[in-house]
Structures are given as structure tokens and as C-alpha cells.
Amino acid sequence: MTRQFGQAWEAGMNERFGDRAKWAVHVPFALVLLVAAIGFLRIAMHAWREGSMLLSLALLLAAAARAFLPREQVGLIAVRSRTVDLILYGGFGLVLLAVAVTIVGGPLDF
């Protein structure tokens, strides 16, 4: 059963993305995940302001990828319509950046 599902999924992916390498579609998403993971690591290391800025950068990167790349190239970043994705990724990224820049002190400030 799973083999048939895998073959059907692969056929659907080939039909959707053509001859392009399968991994190339996921590069923008992987880049966003990498920046977000580094941001969470910095937060865990008590550099919460720098980590928050990296998380906002990851959201803004997702917004930029959604804005400038076609749907076939953004992979898992395309969740909703382009307009909604841009508003949410860009809006949350800017709000998180503003919070990270403006908050002084806090419980993680040693």
C-alpha cells in the first residue's frame, strides 16, 4: 500500500514540477528553516534579542521568497494565497523585529 502511495505521490510531483530536481523546490524552505533554527539556538543560549532578530529574518525571508519566486519554486512556503502569505509572513516578521529592537532588559538580560 505505501509503495503505491509513494509512486502516486512521485508521479504527482513530477507532473507538478516537471523535470526539475525534486530537492530544488525545497531549497527556499530549507533556508528559512535553517535561519529559524539558528535563531532558536541563539535564544536557547540566552541571546534572546539576536535570536528574535534571526526569527524575524526567517519570516521576512519567507515573505521575500513568496513575493519573488513562482509558486512552483517556493515549495512548502506557499501555504495560502500569495497575498495572505505576504501579509502574514511580512507582518509577523516586522512585528517581531520591532519587539526585538525596542524591548530593553527583560528576564533573559544578565
Biotite code that builds the C-alpha atoms (Angstrom):
import biotite.structure as struc

atoms = struc.array([
    struc.Atom([0.000, 0.000, 0.000], chain_id="A", res_id=1, res_name="MET", atom_name="CA", element="C"),
    struc.Atom([2.733, 2.502, 0.897], chain_id="A", res_id=2, res_name="THR", atom_name="CA", element="C"),
    struc.Atom([4.694, 1.690, -2.239], chain_id="A", res_id=3, res_name="ARG", atom_name="CA", element="C"),
    struc.Atom([1.677, 2.504, -4.390], chain_id="A", res_id=4, res_name="GLN", atom_name="CA", element="C"),
    struc.Atom([1.138, 5.718, -2.461], chain_id="A", res_id=5, res_name="PHE", atom_name="CA", element="C"),
    struc.Atom([4.802, 6.656, -2.915], chain_id="A", res_id=6, res_name="GLY", atom_name="CA", element="C"),
    struc.Atom([4.644, 6.034, -6.636], chain_id="A", res_id=7, res_name="GLN", atom_name="CA", element="C"),
    struc.Atom([1.430, 8.045, -6.960], chain_id="A", res_id=8, res_name="ALA", atom_name="CA", element="C"),
    struc.Atom([2.958, 10.890, -4.933], chain_id="A", res_id=9, res_name="TRP", atom_name="CA", element="C"),
    struc.Atom([6.108, 10.854, -7.071], chain_id="A", res_id=10, res_name="GLU", atom_name="CA", element="C"),
    struc.Atom([4.048, 10.900, -10.267], chain_id="A", res_id=11, res_name="ALA", atom_name="CA", element="C"),
    struc.Atom([2.080, 13.873, -8.949], chain_id="A", res_id=12, res_name="GLY", atom_name="CA", element="C"),
    struc.Atom([5.258, 15.724, -8.003], chain_id="A", res_id=13, res_name="MET", atom_name="CA", element="C"),
    struc.Atom([6.772, 15.051, -11.437], chain_id="A", res_id=14, res_name="ASN", atom_name="CA", element="C"),
    struc.Atom([3.607, 16.288, -13.090], chain_id="A", res_id=15, res_name="GLU", atom_name="CA", element="C"),
    struc.Atom([3.547, 19.422, -10.940], chain_id="A", res_id=16, res_name="ARG", atom_name="CA", element="C"),
    struc.Atom([7.224, 20.346, -11.083], chain_id="A", res_id=17, res_name="PHE", atom_name="CA", element="C"),
    struc.Atom([8.386, 18.787, -14.344], chain_id="A", res_id=18, res_name="GLY", atom_name="CA", element="C"),
    struc.Atom([11.979, 17.687, -14.852], chain_id="A", res_id=19, res_name="ASP", atom_name="CA", element="C"),
    struc.Atom([13.410, 19.960, -12.181], chain_id="A", res_id=20, res_name="ARG", atom_name="CA", element="C"),
    struc.Atom([15.292, 18.197, -9.402], chain_id="A", res_id=21, res_name="ALA", atom_name="CA", element="C"),
    struc.Atom([12.954, 17.338, -6.557], chain_id="A", res_id=22, res_name="LYS", atom_name="CA", element="C"),
    struc.Atom([15.166, 18.850, -3.894], chain_id="A", res_id=23, res_name="TRP", atom_name="CA", element="C"),
    struc.Atom([15.498, 22.203, -5.629], chain_id="A", res_id=24, res_name="ALA", atom_name="CA", element="C"),
    struc.Atom([11.883, 23.024, -4.836], chain_id="A", res_id=25, res_name="VAL", atom_name="CA", element="C"),
    struc.Atom([12.604, 22.796, -1.105], chain_id="A", res_id=26, res_name="HIS", atom_name="CA", element="C"),
    struc.Atom([15.723, 24.992, -1.015], chain_id="A", res_id=27, res_name="VAL", atom_name="CA", element="C"),
    struc.Atom([13.893, 28.230, -0.039], chain_id="A", res_id=28, res_name="PRO", atom_name="CA", element="C"),
    struc.Atom([12.005, 26.414, 2.727], chain_id="A", res_id=29, res_name="PHE", atom_name="CA", element="C"),
    struc.Atom([15.218, 24.782, 3.966], chain_id="A", res_id=30, res_name="ALA", atom_name="CA", element="C"),
    struc.Atom([16.927, 28.184, 4.066], chain_id="A", res_id=31, res_name="LEU", atom_name="CA", element="C"),
    struc.Atom([14.061, 29.645, 6.115], chain_id="A", res_id=32, res_name="VAL", atom_name="CA", element="C"),
    struc.Atom([14.207, 26.651, 8.484], chain_id="A", res_id=33, res_name="LEU", atom_name="CA", element="C"),
    struc.Atom([17.973, 26.996, 8.867], chain_id="A", res_id=34, res_name="LEU", atom_name="CA", element="C"),
    struc.Atom([17.753, 30.680, 9.822], chain_id="A", res_id=35, res_name="VAL", atom_name="CA", element="C"),
    struc.Atom([14.882, 29.930, 12.235], chain_id="A", res_id=36, res_name="ALA", atom_name="CA", element="C"),
    struc.Atom([16.825, 27.055, 13.829], chain_id="A", res_id=37, res_name="ALA", atom_name="CA", element="C"),
    struc.Atom([19.846, 29.298, 14.362], chain_id="A", res_id=38, res_name="ILE", atom_name="CA", element="C"),
    struc.Atom([17.510, 31.893, 15.881], chain_id="A", res_id=39, res_name="GLY", atom_name="CA", element="C"),
    struc.Atom([16.053, 29.345, 18.327], chain_id="A", res_id=40, res_name="PHE", atom_name="CA", element="C"),
    struc.Atom([19.583, 28.196, 19.176], chain_id="A", res_id=41, res_name="LEU", atom_name="CA", element="C"),
    struc.Atom([20.624, 31.788, 19.968], chain_id="A", res_id=42, res_name="ARG", atom_name="CA", element="C"),
    struc.Atom([17.532, 32.190, 22.163], chain_id="A", res_id=43, res_name="ILE", atom_name="CA", element="C"),
    struc.Atom([18.429, 28.978, 23.995], chain_id="A", res_id=44, res_name="ALA", atom_name="CA", element="C"),
    struc.Atom([21.918, 30.422, 24.547], chain_id="A", res_id=45, res_name="MET", atom_name="CA", element="C"),
    struc.Atom([20.292, 33.452, 26.281], chain_id="A", res_id=46, res_name="HIS", atom_name="CA", element="C"),
    struc.Atom([20.960, 35.817, 23.373], chain_id="A", res_id=47, res_name="ALA", atom_name="CA", element="C"),
    struc.Atom([17.217, 36.326, 23.003], chain_id="A", res_id=48, res_name="TRP", atom_name="CA", element="C"),
    struc.Atom([17.404, 39.647, 21.192], chain_id="A", res_id=49, res_name="ARG", atom_name="CA", element="C"),
    struc.Atom([19.715, 38.293, 18.478], chain_id="A", res_id=50, res_name="GLU", atom_name="CA", element="C"),
    struc.Atom([17.645, 35.101, 18.259], chain_id="A", res_id=51, res_name="GLY", atom_name="CA", element="C"),
    struc.Atom([14.436, 37.093, 17.875], chain_id="A", res_id=52, res_name="SER", atom_name="CA", element="C"),
    struc.Atom([16.013, 39.124, 15.112], chain_id="A", res_id=53, res_name="MET", atom_name="CA", element="C"),
    struc.Atom([17.013, 35.913, 13.338], chain_id="A", res_id=54, res_name="LEU", atom_name="CA", element="C"),
    struc.Atom([13.462, 34.585, 13.661], chain_id="A", res_id=55, res_name="LEU", atom_name="CA", element="C"),
    struc.Atom([12.123, 37.802, 12.164], chain_id="A", res_id=56, res_name="SER", atom_name="CA", element="C"),
    struc.Atom([14.702, 37.482, 9.379], chain_id="A", res_id=57, res_name="LEU", atom_name="CA", element="C"),
    struc.Atom([13.421, 33.960, 8.687], chain_id="A", res_id=58, res_name="ALA", atom_name="CA", element="C"),
    struc.Atom([9.854, 35.275, 8.372], chain_id="A", res_id=59, res_name="LEU", atom_name="CA", element="C"),
    struc.Atom([10.962, 38.122, 6.136], chain_id="A", res_id=60, res_name="LEU", atom_name="CA", element="C"),
    struc.Atom([12.940, 35.658, 4.002], chain_id="A", res_id=61, res_name="LEU", atom_name="CA", element="C"),
    struc.Atom([9.788, 33.568, 3.616], chain_id="A", res_id=62, res_name="ALA", atom_name="CA", element="C"),
    struc.Atom([7.867, 36.695, 2.595], chain_id="A", res_id=63, res_name="ALA", atom_name="CA", element="C"),
    struc.Atom([10.536, 37.624, 0.046], chain_id="A", res_id=64, res_name="ALA", atom_name="CA", element="C"),
    struc.Atom([10.591, 34.113, -1.395], chain_id="A", res_id=65, res_name="ALA", atom_name="CA", element="C"),
    struc.Atom([6.808, 34.145, -1.648], chain_id="A", res_id=66, res_name="ARG", atom_name="CA", element="C"),
    struc.Atom([6.867, 37.561, -3.302], chain_id="A", res_id=67, res_name="ALA", atom_name="CA", element="C"),
    struc.Atom([9.557, 36.962, -5.898], chain_id="A", res_id=68, res_name="PHE", atom_name="CA", element="C"),
    struc.Atom([9.504, 33.237, -6.668], chain_id="A", res_id=69, res_name="LEU", atom_name="CA", element="C"),
    struc.Atom([6.749, 31.456, -8.586], chain_id="A", res_id=70, res_name="PRO", atom_name="CA", element="C"),
    struc.Atom([4.539, 29.019, -6.687], chain_id="A", res_id=71, res_name="ARG", atom_name="CA", element="C"),
    struc.Atom([6.355, 26.044, -8.233], chain_id="A", res_id=72, res_name="GLU", atom_name="CA", element="C"),
    struc.Atom([9.676, 27.131, -6.695], chain_id="A", res_id=73, res_name="GLN", atom_name="CA", element="C"),
    struc.Atom([8.711, 28.063, -3.123], chain_id="A", res_id=74, res_name="VAL", atom_name="CA", element="C"),
    struc.Atom([7.703, 24.567, -2.030], chain_id="A", res_id=75, res_name="GLY", atom_name="CA", element="C"),
    struc.Atom([6.229, 24.449, 1.464], chain_id="A", res_id=76, res_name="LEU", atom_name="CA", element="C"),
    struc.Atom([6.382, 28.223, 1.953], chain_id="A", res_id=77, res_name="ILE", atom_name="CA", element="C"),
    struc.Atom([3.261, 28.571, -0.217], chain_id="A", res_id=78, res_name="ALA", atom_name="CA", element="C"),
    struc.Atom([0.546, 27.744, 2.293], chain_id="A", res_id=79, res_name="VAL", atom_name="CA", element="C"),
    struc.Atom([-2.224, 30.154, 1.378], chain_id="A", res_id=80, res_name="ARG", atom_name="CA", element="C"),
    struc.Atom([-2.724, 32.641, -1.419], chain_id="A", res_id=81, res_name="SER", atom_name="CA", element="C"),
    struc.Atom([0.247, 34.848, -2.252], chain_id="A", res_id=82, res_name="ARG", atom_name="CA", element="C"),
    struc.Atom([-1.387, 37.962, -0.779], chain_id="A", res_id=83, res_name="THR", atom_name="CA", element="C"),
    struc.Atom([-2.252, 36.305, 2.528], chain_id="A", res_id=84, res_name="VAL", atom_name="CA", element="C"),
    struc.Atom([1.212, 34.732, 2.799], chain_id="A", res_id=85, res_name="ASP", atom_name="CA", element="C"),
    struc.Atom([2.887, 38.094, 2.153], chain_id="A", res_id=86, res_name="LEU", atom_name="CA", element="C"),
    struc.Atom([0.737, 39.869, 4.733], chain_id="A", res_id=87, res_name="ILE", atom_name="CA", element="C"),
    struc.Atom([1.247, 37.217, 7.408], chain_id="A", res_id=88, res_name="LEU", atom_name="CA", element="C"),
    struc.Atom([4.944, 36.443, 6.874], chain_id="A", res_id=89, res_name="TYR", atom_name="CA", element="C"),
    struc.Atom([5.887, 40.085, 6.363], chain_id="A", res_id=90, res_name="GLY", atom_name="CA", element="C"),
    struc.Atom([3.628, 41.406, 9.121], chain_id="A", res_id=91, res_name="GLY", atom_name="CA", element="C"),
    struc.Atom([4.757, 38.928, 11.759], chain_id="A", res_id=92, res_name="PHE", atom_name="CA", element="C"),
    struc.Atom([8.381, 39.388, 10.694], chain_id="A", res_id=93, res_name="GLY", atom_name="CA", element="C"),
    struc.Atom([8.182, 43.175, 11.070], chain_id="A", res_id=94, res_name="LEU", atom_name="CA", element="C"),
    struc.Atom([6.329, 42.973, 14.404], chain_id="A", res_id=95, res_name="VAL", atom_name="CA", element="C"),
    struc.Atom([8.871, 40.509, 15.799], chain_id="A", res_id=96, res_name="LEU", atom_name="CA", element="C"),
    struc.Atom([11.725, 42.700, 14.574], chain_id="A", res_id=97, res_name="LEU", atom_name="CA", element="C"),
    struc.Atom([10.174, 45.772, 16.206], chain_id="A", res_id=98, res_name="ALA", atom_name="CA", element="C"),
    struc.Atom([9.733, 43.921, 19.501], chain_id="A", res_id=99, res_name="VAL", atom_name="CA", element="C"),
    struc.Atom([13.295, 42.594, 19.427], chain_id="A", res_id=100, res_name="ALA", atom_name="CA", element="C"),
    struc.Atom([14.733, 46.050, 18.757], chain_id="A", res_id=101, res_name="VAL", atom_name="CA", element="C"),
    struc.Atom([12.651, 48.051, 21.221], chain_id="A", res_id=102, res_name="THR", atom_name="CA", element="C"),
    struc.Atom([12.454, 45.901, 24.366], chain_id="A", res_id=103, res_name="ILE", atom_name="CA", element="C"),
    struc.Atom([15.147, 46.741, 26.876], chain_id="A", res_id=104, res_name="VAL", atom_name="CA", element="C"),
    struc.Atom([16.110, 44.432, 29.726], chain_id="A", res_id=105, res_name="GLY", atom_name="CA", element="C"),
    struc.Atom([13.797, 41.547, 30.477], chain_id="A", res_id=106, res_name="GLY", atom_name="CA", element="C"),
    struc.Atom([14.204, 38.244, 32.284], chain_id="A", res_id=107, res_name="PRO", atom_name="CA", element="C"),
    struc.Atom([16.955, 36.989, 29.961], chain_id="A", res_id=108, res_name="LEU", atom_name="CA", element="C"),
    struc.Atom([19.120, 40.088, 30.377], chain_id="A", res_id=109, res_name="ASP", atom_name="CA", element="C"),
    struc.Atom([22.089, 39.136, 32.568], chain_id="A", res_id=110, res_name="PHE", atom_name="CA", element="C"),
])
